[in-house]
Each structure stands twice: as C-alpha cells, then as structure tokens.
Amino acid sequence: MNGDGTRAVRAGLPEPETYQAALPGPAFAAHYHLHGDADPAAGPYTYGRDANPTWTLLERAIGELESPGADAETVVFASGMGAISAVLFSQLRQGDAVVLPSDGYNLLARLRERLTGYGIEVRTAPTGGDAQLEVLAGARLLWLETPSNPGLDVCDIRRLADAAHAQGALVAVDNTLATPLGQRPLELGADFSVASGTKALTGHGDVLLGYATTRDPSLAAGVRTWRKTVGAIPGPMEAWLAHRSLATLQLRLDRQAANALALAEALRDRPEISGLRHPGLPEDPAHPLAAAQMRGRYGCVVSFALPDRDHAQRFLGALRLVDDATSFGGVRSTAERRARWGGDAVPEGFIRLSAGVEDPADLVADVLRALDDAAAV
C-alpha cells in the first residue's frame, strides 16, 4: 500500500473473518479470563489497565501511518499531555537536562515547573532557525515541535536529530499539527513521534487521545510502563472512535490544508492584519524548510494578529461559520484569541484559526465579512 489514502483506510484492520465487522467494536473489559495457573505475563490481555484489544488495533494503525515499511510500536494515552508526559518522565532522571521549545504548546511551561522540581535541568530555545542547537550540549533529551503551536515556525528535524544523536541525546517530535500524513519524524531521525490525537488525527472534536510512536522496543517498553503506572489509559470507546476516524484522515487533511491556504492567501492584503503565518504560503519564512521536510500538506492552522484585544473579540463575535473554541484540526472551523489562556508569547490580538472542511468559498467569505464588520466599529 503506497498511497496515503489507501493506507489510512486500511490501517490497523484485522484479517477479514466471515460474518465479522471490518473494524471490531470496542472491547469493554476491566479484566480477562485467566484459567488455572496461566502465566499472566504470557498473555496479551490480562488486566484493563495494561492492554485492550481495541487499543491494539489503534496502536497498530498509528504505527503503520507513522512508520510505513519499518516496524514501530505505538502506545496510546488518554490525552496528548498523557503521551508527552510519559515520554519525558519515562526517559529523564534527576540530574538530566532536557531542551524544550520556548514557543511550543503552552502546557509545556507547566511541565517545565514539574521537571525542574524533580531536579531535571530545563533549557529552552525558539523553534525557528534551529535555535535549540545552541543549548543542546550535554542534554539527555531534545523535544521539538514543528510546526510550532501557535506561531507556526518550523525547524529542521534531520539536522537537529543528527546533532542530538552525535552526543547521545534522544529526540522527540510533537507531530500534532502535521499528523503522520503531513510529516514522518521517525523517517527524519527522531526517536519518538508524539501527538495529541484530539486534534486533526481524529478530527471531529469529540475524542481526547494521545500517542507516542517509536522504532525502539526498549523505549516503547519504558513509555508503556509509565502508562501502566500512572493509569493514563484511553477508554475503549475513544480508541474505537479514533480508529474509525482514521479512514477519512487523508480526505480531511487535504480539504483542511487547501482551506487554510485559501484563507491565508485571502488575508495577505488586509491592512488590519499583521504577522500572518502559514507554512504553505511561498513567502512564509518557514515555507522552504516545510516544503522540503513535510509531505505536501502544511496543516490546517493560520495565525495572525489584529490590532488589539477588542478588535480580535469583535472579529470572533462576527464569525458565523467559525466557532470560537480552542483546539484545532476539526472538521468544523474554529478560531480563538490565543492570549486569553496566557502562557503564549503572543499579542493580545493574536488569532489562531483552524480551517475545517467547509466549502472554501463560504469559509473565506465568512472570515472576510467578519473582518469587515470588526473594522467598521
């Protein structure tokens, strides 16, 4: 299977069985039968916190998307933060150093506090320009987020991974915005590809999920043990919904990326907008590297700044096809004034807009009309 659409539709499916569903329903089980003196360690399913048949199929599917043609192990979690925390805390010990992006997902700041409290040195640098190279010396783990959220900067995964590995450091890449159909960090040298499945991977705004994928069985074992220890497990229904959603992944991503690019192009000449970013724009500073590193899909997110908080609020209030909501990657377009959460170094009027799968002409018209309404006050 070479095509992304074919791979997404077939990923993780069991061998066909007569009269059985193509994708078996969720397995609701806290425990499993263990007859007599059966060795629990020898069986695939012994207790609900350790493994579940529904997780197994989803993990196989994600592994096939993140690492086609090479064996990889995926561990799924109850949320993206569960996956991020598992990788960090399973690999770092007191006295280690970790490098984090200073412009990454805003909850990384909370993790930084926790890591520091455990005696782990945390260094930060921005994503753009591969600035993390400057603070890499002696680190145990390098964490990359590319494209970054919400600023949409891009770093060179291969270059950074080679530099990290040369001095014995592991590399993890947050692949949430790109998804495995937009970027494959493991093929670019990363040890982990980590993502929030809450976003574009599942794409319907109704599932919280996370995962970590690696080609190293020992790294996978450490992450899996962390999941068991802290209990950050997904429910079987969430796992089943996520797997079902993968079948439309290529269709959704292609439409969302096209819509995002159409919006970015339409916003180029708006006088009230500053700092317009989308990696698909040829003039975007991240575009050359994104074009070389990503797989022709530049994501659903467009970011820009309006003059101030009130202007941004008027814009959001005037939208009709775009929900004022956090998160991104859903089939319904969303936008938010990102500064309302704190933690991101963005202006008060900064907007993160996630393009959904609406008709592009309707979506562009709605955004331009809302901008006109907001500017008319």
N, C-alpha and C positions, 0 to 999 in steps of 0.2 A: 504494500500500500504506500504509494508515494505522495498522493495528494492530501493536502491538509483537511479538506472537507471529508474525504473518504476515511481518513484516519480518525477524525473527530467523531464521525457517525459510528464507527466500529470499535472504538477504543474500549478495552476492558470487558467486552462482552464474552460470556462463557460459550463453550461449544454448543451448537444448537441441539436441542433434545425435542423429540416429537411430543407435541401437546404441551410444551412448556413455554413460558413467556421468554421473549428475546432478552429482556432485562428483568431478572427475577425481582420480585417485590422486596421491600425492606424486611430484614430479619430482626424481629424484636425479641431479644434474649438477654437476660441478666446472667443466666448460667446455661450450661450444656450438659448433656448426659455423659457421665464418666463411669463406665461399668467396671465393677470389681476393682482390681489393682491396676487399672490402666494408668500408664505414666502420663501425668498431665503435661509434662514438657514435650511429649512426643506428638501430641495432638494439635491441630491448627486452632481449635476453638475450645477453650476451657472455661473462661470467665469473661463476662461482658466488658470489663474494663481493659482487657488485654487485646481482644480481636473480635471481629464480627464479619460474617460473610459479605455483608453489604459494603463495609469499608474495603474489604479485599478487592472487590471488583472496581471500586472507585480508585483505589490506590494503583491498581494495575493500569487503569485507563490514563490517569495523570502521568504515570511513568512512561507510557507509550508516547504521550504527547511531548513531554519534556525531553525525552531521550530516545527518539526513534533509532532503531538499529544498534543500540548498546544497552546492556542490562542496567537497570536503575531501580532503586527502591524508594517508594513514596510512603510517607507517614502523614495521615490526615488528622486534623485537630478541630476543636470546636470553634475556632476563630483564627484569623490571621495572626493576631497577637499571641495566641497559643503556640503557633508554629514558630514565630520569631523568638519568643521566649525560650522555647525548647532548644533551638539551635544555639542560642547564646549561652544559656545556663548549663547545657549538657557539655559544652566544649571549653568553657572558661573556668579557671580556678583562681583562688586568691593569689595575687602577685602577677597575674597575666595582664596584658594590655590588649585592648580592642580599639579598632578605628571605626567610627561611625560617621555617616554623612551629617553635616551640620544643618542641611536643608532637606532632610528626609521627613518621613511621616512624623507628625507631631508627638505621638506617644513614645517615640524614641527618647525624648527628653525625660520622660518618667522612668524608662528603663535605665537611662544613664544614672539617675539617682540611685536606683536599686543596685546596679552593678558596682558603683563607687562604694556603696555601703557594705558590699561584700569583699572589699579590698581589691577590686579589679580597676586598673587604670583605664580611663576612657579618654580617647583623643578624638577630636572632630575636625573635619575639613569639608568645604563645599564640594558638590559633585562636579561642577564644571571645571574644565581644564585638568582633570585627573589630579586635583589638588591633594587627594588623600595620599599620594605618593610621598609627599613631603613629611608626613607624620607616621610613616609605616614602620620605620626601623624598630625591630625588637617586638613587634606585635604578634600575638597569638592568632588573631582573627581579624580579617578585613571585611566590613559589611558595606555593600554597595546597594544603591537604589537608583535604578536607571531605566526609563526616565524618572526623575525625582518628582515627588508629590509634595506640594502643588506646583513647584516652579518649572518643571519640565526640562531641567538640564539633563545632559547625557554624559556619561563617562565611558572610557574605553575598557571594556571588561577584560579583553585579552591582555592588554598591556598591564593592567593592574594585577590581574591574576598571575601573570608571569613574574612580576616583581615580588608579589607576596610569596609565591611558592619558592622563589630563589632564596628566601630567608626563612623558610619553614612555616609560614603562616597559612592558615586556611582562608578560603574566600567564600562568602555567602552573598547571593544577589537577590534582592527583593524584586521579583518579576511580576508584581501585581498588575501594574498598568499595561505592560506589554502582553502578558499571557504567553504560554508556550507556543502559540501560533504566530506571535509577533517577535519573539526573541527566545533563544535557547541558551541560557547561561552555561549549562554544563558543556555544550559543544565549544564554548568560548573559553573554557578553562576553569570555571568556577567549581567548587566542591559541593555547594548547595545551591539549589534554586528554591526559593521560598516565596510564598504568595498568600494573599488573602483571597480565598475562593468566594468571598462575599461579593466581590466586585464583578469584573467582566467575565470571569471564568464561568460563573453560574448565571449571572446577567439578568435576573428577574426581581432583584430587590427583596427576596423572601427567604434567603438562606444565609446563615452565618457559618463560615467554614474557613479553614486554613490548611496548608500543607507544606511539607519540606521534602524535596527530592534530592537524592544523591546517588552516585555510582559506586560509592564506597560502602560495603556492607557493615563495616565496623562503625562508621559514622551514623548510618541508619539505625544500628542497634542502640547507640547512645541516645539518639533522639526518641526512639520508641520506648526506651526505659524511662526517660523523662516523662513522656506522656502517661505511662502507666503510673508513675509515682505521684504526679500531681493531679491525675484524673482529668486532663483536658481533652476528653474524647468527644467526638461528634455523635449526635443521635443517628440512629439508622435511617430515619425518615429524611433528615437533612442530607445524609450521604447519598441516599437514593435519588433525591431531587437534584442534587449536584450532578450525579452521573447522567441522569436523564437530560439535563440541560446541555451537556457537552455535545450532543448531537447537532445542535444549532450553533455551535461556537463560531465556526467559520462564517456562517451567514450573518450572524450578529456583528462580529468584529468588522467584516468588510463594510457593512452598511454604516456602522458607527464611525469608522475611520473616514469614510467618504463624507459623512455628515460633518464631522469635526473639521475636516479640511475645508469644506464649503463654508462653514461658519467663519473659520479663520480668514479665509480669503475675503469674505464679505465685511469683516471688521477692520481690514487693513487701513482704510482711509477715514475711519471715524475719528473726528478731531478730539472727542472727549476721552478716547481710549489711549492708554499708554502701556508699555511693557507687554504687548501681545506676544504670546508664545504658543507654538505648536510645532513639534518636530517635523511635521510633514511640509511646512512652508519652506520653499527653497531658500528664502532669506533668513530663516531662523538660525541662530548661531549653533544650534545642536544638529542641524539637518545633515551636514556632511558625514558626521560620525554615525548618526542614526541611520542614514541610508546605507552605510557600509556594514553596520552591526545588526540592525533589525531586519526583519524579513518582509519588508514592503508594507507593513501595517504599522502606523505611527500612533495608534491609540485614539481613544475617544475624547480626550480631555483637551480643552482650550483654556488658557488662562490669560487674564488681562486685568488692568486696573482702571477704575473710574475715579473721578477727581476726589471724592471723599465718601465717608460713610453714608451720608444721607442720599447722595446721588446713587450709590450702589443699592440702597434699600428701595428707592423709587423704581429702579430698573427691575429688581427682583419682583416687586409687587405688581409690575405691569405685565409680566410674562403670563402667557396663557397655556402654552404647550410645554413649558419647562417648569418642573416642580422645584420649589425652594426646599432643598433637602441636602443632607450630607451624603457621603459615599459617591461612587462613580461606577460607570460600566454597565448600567442597567438599560433595559430596552426603552424605558421612558427617560427622556432628557431631564437632567437636574442641574441646578446651579446654586451656589451659595456664596455669601460674603465670608471668605475663609477666616478673616481676622476675628470673627465672633467667638471662635473657640480659644483663641490665644495659642501660644506655642509655636506659631509660624512667623518667620520674619518677613511679613508682607504688609503692604499699606492697608489702611482701613477700608479703602475702596476696592481691594483685590477680589476678583471673581474667579472661582474655579467652575467651569461649565463642562458638564459631561454630556456629549451628544448621544442620543438614543437612536432608535431605528425609525423615527417618523419620516414622512416624505421630506426630502431635503428642502424643497422649495417652501413648504409650510414652516419648517423649523427656522430657516433663515429669515423668512418674513416676520415670524413672531419675535425673534430676537431684535431685528432692526426696528420694528414698530415699538417694542418696549424701550429701546434706546431713545427713540424719538420722543416718546411720552416722558421719559425720565429727564430729558434735556429741556423739555418745554416748560418746566415749572419755574 
